[in-house]
């Protein structure tokens, strides 16, 4: 594929940059994700749930499994995160170029491109995400990736992830543009700070808005494990009704604090790593072009 006109990278370079960014992000933030998963899954027990905070969940994990309990399921994440983010970012960049027509202020195009990226990457990540979450649960009967099997809730997962990515990408592009316009003369020197700050804002906003959908996804993926409810259908409406009936509307925002604590720094790490990787490839391509001319 020819180099992309909007920032001079080839498709495979977007894929490598995305794979690196996704792997670094998830490995760095995996313990926080484990706490969030356990908090949300506890709302899927047959009895009325007792409010559980971040500190309580963390102490429970450390008491039962020690520090390594925070990393249960990381092998599944490593298997899925790299390929999924390679697809995620490369599809996003291709769609962004197509839909925006080069207009950096087209937030709708950024949101639509994020949804397209989700549809493509979730086909890769959903099975491994399900395995990861089952391994993260306290007293999980599964000891490794091969024991979990694969439950492909791709359709439901895409429906629930699409709003997150739409908000995430639109917020990131808008925040990045606003930060660069504040001090355009220092934009290149402060590039890492801009990407990290815009990424953190995008991650926090998207996480806060879409927590109810994430609770539904977690409970569907963890159903039938460690005493969690088993649902008759994968209907989002049915699961939401069940959660509200048992725990009230508070149950739909269970785990929102660790979710924001995860996504804000995770997005900062991911976007800054991704943009740094893109910068490396841009310099490499420029040197090659210069050498070819001379």
Order of alpha helices (4+ residues) and beta strands (2+ residues): alpha-alpha-alpha-alpha-alpha-alpha-alpha-alpha-alpha
